[in-house]
Amino acid sequence: MNPLAFTLIIISAVMHALWNLLVKRSRHKTVFIWWMFVASGGLFTLTIPFLPEPFRRPDTHTLLMVSLGAVCFVLYHLFNGRAYRGGDLSVVYPLCQTSMIYVPIWGMTLLGERLSLPGVCGILLVVFGTYSIQLQRLSLGELVRPFRNLRSPSVRDALAAGFIYSIGSIAEKSGVRNYSPLYFTYMLVLIMFFLMSFNIFRPKYRPMIKEELREHWRLILCSGPIMMASFLTFRYGLNLSPVSYAVPVRQVSIVVGVLIGILFLKESFGRIRLISAMFIMAGAALIKFG
């Protein structure tokens, strides 16, 4: 894997873990995420006139890919939220990560990507580590437990979230191949903000908008550059590497999240979380050197 791409995606993973920490500290999560898009989109808009890279009018393919990516990621959050409302974390979380199973398949069949044997082994290690990190114990019965009740709405929603995310990742990769990752990301943020606003301005959320800003305006201001850095570094890295590698490597954010939970939030860590994190790190290393 391209060293620069690997570095950019690792930076993106760290930023991704940090903005998830900010979300965890907020009160109304859905409203706070919307405010994060306000902050990052506003910062983006203010800095664009000072950037050396000129704006190039997107063609039809780019517009289609950025729109598809935005819709997929908004739907991912929707299905993810629905799954968590009706299901246990240890069931929903692993199933939402099944996107990493689909991404290499789409990458090879649709984008013509070719993977090395060490790279494939690295992807499998990351998939296993990401899947197992919220399980109660490492055993065959526990590994298949999330799939036991496929008729459960939360299970179906979690599987749908993973599948939809994989499509969004392929759309992104296709979109940044021949277009600036900078302006692709900017359009993606704006479209996602526009789509999320339809939900936020429902009567259910309206009273929470001012309340969340008043209570956590410092976190919202911090979230702008963090989310912007997370988005940009990932898409520049995606432009330089196969999406089949980029998406698994970004799961290093889970390792960062585990460390933040242990060091700063005083969460219990347990052997399974540490072992799973080691699998993810080993997989990322194999992808880097493979």
N, C-alpha and C positions, 0 to 999 in steps of 0.2 A: 504494500500500500504506500502511496506517495507520502513521504515524511511530512510535508507541509499540510496535506489534507488531514493526516492523522492528528497533527498538532491542533489544527483549527477545530476539528470535531471534538477533541478532548476539552478544549477551551469552552466549546459550546455545551458540552456535558456538564461542566462545572457551573456555568451560568444558568443552565436549565435547573440544576439542583438548587441553586440559590433562589431563583424566582419561585420555585415550588415551596421553599422554606418561607418566603414572604406570604404566599397564599395560606400556608398553614397557620401563620400568626394572625391572619385577618379574621374578621367576624363573619361577614356574609361572603362566602367564597366566590359564588357566581358573579356577584356585583364587583368584587375586588378584581377578578380576572378581567372584567370589562374595563375597569379603570386602568388596569395595566396596559391594555391596548390603547386607551386614550393617551396615556403617558408616552408609550413607545412610538405610537403613530405621530403624536405631536412633536416629539424630539426628532424623529425622522424628517418630518416636514420642514422643521427649522434648519436642519443641517444640510439638506439637499442642495440649496443654492450655493453653498461653499465647497461642495465636493468637486474634485477635478474631473471625475468621470461624467461625460455628457450624457444626457437622456436620449435614448434611441426609441423611436416609436415602436411598440411591440406589434408583431405580426399576429395573424389569426391564431396560429398554433400556440404562441406564448400566452395570449389572452385566454385561450381555452384551457391550457394547463394550469395557469394561476387560478382561474375560477374553479376548476375541478379540485385542485389542492385545497383551496379555501373551504369549499363545501365539505370535502372529506374530513378536514380537521375539525370543523364545527360539529359535524355529525358524530365524529369520534368522541368529542367531549359530551355531547348529548347522550349517546348510548352508554358511555362510561359512567356518567352520573346516574342514569336510570338503573344500571346494573348494581351500583353501590347502594342505591336506596333499598333494593330488595334482596341483596345477597351479602354473604359474608366476605370480608376482605380476602381471606385465605382461598376462597373459590374464585372471586371476581378478578383479583389482580393477575394471577397467572394466565387466565384466559384472555385478558386484554393485551397481553404481550405476545399473543400468537401471530401478530403482524410479522415478526421476524422469521416465521416459517414461510410466509408467502413472498416476502420481499426478494429473497434470492431466486425464487422460481420466476417471478415477474421479470427480475433483472436479466436472467439468462434467456427467457423465451421472448420477451418483448423488446429488450434493449440490446440483446446480443452480448451481454457481459460474460466473461470467462473467468472462472475462479480457480485458484491453485488448491492443491490438496491441503496444505497447512491453513489456508484461508477458510476452506470449508470446515475443517476441524475447529478452527477458532470460532466460527459462526455457531457451530453446534454447542460449544462450551458456553458461549454467551447466552444462547437460547436456554440451555439447561439451568444456568445460574439465575437468569432473570425469572424463569418459570418457578423455580424452587424457593425463591427467597422469602415468600410469605407462607410457605407450607408449614404444617405443624411438626412434621418429622420427615426424614428422608427414608422413604420406603416405597415399594411398588404400589401398594394400596393407596398411599397418600398421593402419589404422583397422578393416579388416574381418577382420584376423587372429584376434582372439578368437572370432569366430563360425565359423571354418573347420571346426572339428572338433566338431560338435554331438553326436556320439556319445560324446565323452569325458565320463566321470563328473564331472570337475572343472568342465567347462563347464556341464553340466546343473545341477550343484549351485549354481554361481554365479548362473545365470539364475533358478533357483528362489528363491535368497536375495533377489534384487532384486524379484521378483514378490511374495513374501510380505511384504517390508518395506512395499511400497506398500499392501497390504491393511491392515496394522497402522496406517499413517498415517491412512487413511480412517476406521478404527474410532476412533482417537483424536479426530479432528476431530468426528465424529458424537457422541462421548461428552461432549466438553467444551462442546458447543453450549448445553446446558440444565442443566449441572451444574458445580459448582465445580472449576476446574482443579487447585486445591490438593489436594482429597480424591480426585479422579480419579487424580492422580499418586501419591498415597500408596497407594491400592489397587493401582495398576499395579506399583509397586515391590514390594509384599508378595507379589503373585501371581507375579511373575517370580522373586523370591527363593525362593518355595516350589517352583516348577517346576525351577529350577536346582539346588536342594538334592538332588533325586532323582539327578541326575548326579554331584554332588560327593561324595556319601556312598557311592559305589561303591568297592570295594576298591582300584581303580586310583588314586584321588585321596586316600583317607583319610590316608595318611602325610604328604601334602603340606600338609594344612590347618594343623597346628601349625607346621610348618617355615616356611611362607610368613608366618604371623603373627609368628613369632619373628624372622625375617630382615627383614621390611619393615613392621613395625607402625607406623612413622612415616608411611610412604606411605599405609597403609590409613586412618589417622586423617585425613590430609589429603584423602583421596578422598571422605570422607563429605559435607562441605559442598560440594565441587566438583561431585560428581555430582548432589546435591540441587539446587544452583543451575542446573545444566544442564537437568535434567528440568523444573523448575518454570517457568523463564523461557520455555522452548520451548512448553510447553502453555498458558501465559497468552498468549503471542504467537499461538499457533494459534487460541485462542478469539477473537482480534481480527482475523484475516486469513484469506483463502482458503488451504486446505491446498496448493493448486496453486502458491502463491507461497512459503509457509512452508518447505516441504521443500527447494526449490532454494536459498533464501537461507541455510539452515543449512549448506550446503556451503561457506560461507566458512570453516568449521572446517578445511577442507583447506588453505586459504591460510595460516591460523594455524599448522597443522602443518608446512607447508613452511618457514615463517619460523623456527619452533622448531628444526627439523632443521638449518637453515643456521646459525643464530646460536648455538645451545647444544649441539647434538649434532655439529656440524662435518661434516654430511653434504654430499656433492656435490649441487649443485642443478641444473645443466644448463639449457640453453635451453628444453627442452620443459616442464619443471616451472614455470619462471617465466612462459612464454607462457600455459600452461594456467591458472595462478593469475590472470593478468591477464584472461583470458576470464571466469573465475568472478566476479571483482570487477566487471567491466563488466556482466555479467548481473545481479548483485545491485543495482547502481546503476539499471539500467533497470527492474527490478521495483519498487524503491523509488519512483522518480519517475514510473513508468508507471501 
